[in-house]
């Protein structure tokens, strides 16, 4: 099936939703929303690897806090 122009990639949507969950765990651990967002943006490749390696958002947040 050919992807139409502008159609969101399901993997990309799943990654974004996963990052939003990670962000929530980072905020719950004491980071400000801006700090959590900045960290995820700055370490996007690392978080993407964790997503594709099957870590849960909670596990990824714990890794980020270590």
C-alpha positions as CSV (number, residue, x, y, z in Angstrom):
1,X,0.0,0.0,0.0
2,X,1.4,3.3,-1.0
3,X,1.5,6.1,1.6
4,X,-0.4,9.2,0.5
5,X,1.1,12.6,0.8
6,X,0.7,13.9,4.3
7,X,-0.5,10.6,5.7
8,X,1.2,10.0,9.1
9,X,3.6,7.1,9.4
10,X,2.1,4.7,12.0
11,X,5.6,4.0,13.5
12,X,6.2,7.7,13.8
13,X,2.9,8.2,15.6
14,X,3.7,5.4,17.9
15,X,7.1,6.9,18.7
16,X,5.6,10.3,19.4
17,X,3.0,8.8,21.7
18,X,5.7,6.8,23.5
19,X,7.8,10.0,23.9
20,X,4.8,11.8,25.4
21,X,4.5,9.0,28.0
22,X,8.2,9.2,28.7
23,X,7.8,12.9,29.2
24,X,5.1,12.3,31.8
25,X,7.3,10.0,33.7
26,X,10.1,12.5,33.7
27,X,7.8,15.2,34.9
28,X,6.5,12.9,37.7
29,X,10.1,12.4,38.8
30,X,10.6,16.1,39.2
31,X,11.6,17.5,35.9
32,X,9.7,20.5,34.5
33,X,7.7,20.0,31.4
34,X,10.2,22.1,29.4
35,X,13.2,20.2,30.8
36,X,11.6,16.9,29.9
37,X,10.8,18.1,26.4
38,X,14.2,19.5,25.9
39,X,15.9,16.4,27.0
40,X,13.9,14.2,24.7
41,X,14.5,16.5,21.8
42,X,18.3,16.7,22.5
43,X,18.6,12.9,22.9
44,X,16.1,12.0,20.1
45,X,18.2,9.3,18.6
46,X,18.9,7.6,22.0
47,X,15.1,7.7,22.8
48,X,14.3,6.4,19.4
49,X,16.7,3.5,19.9
50,X,15.1,2.7,23.3
51,X,11.6,2.7,21.6
52,X,12.7,0.3,18.9
53,X,14.5,-1.9,21.5
54,X,11.1,-2.4,23.2
55,X,11.6,-0.4,26.4
56,X,8.5,0.8,28.1
57,X,8.1,4.6,28.6
58,X,8.7,4.0,32.3
59,X,11.9,2.1,31.6
60,X,13.2,4.8,29.3
61,X,12.5,7.5,31.8
62,X,14.4,5.5,34.4
63,X,17.4,5.2,32.0
64,X,17.2,9.0,31.3
65,X,17.3,9.7,35.0
66,X,20.4,7.6,35.6
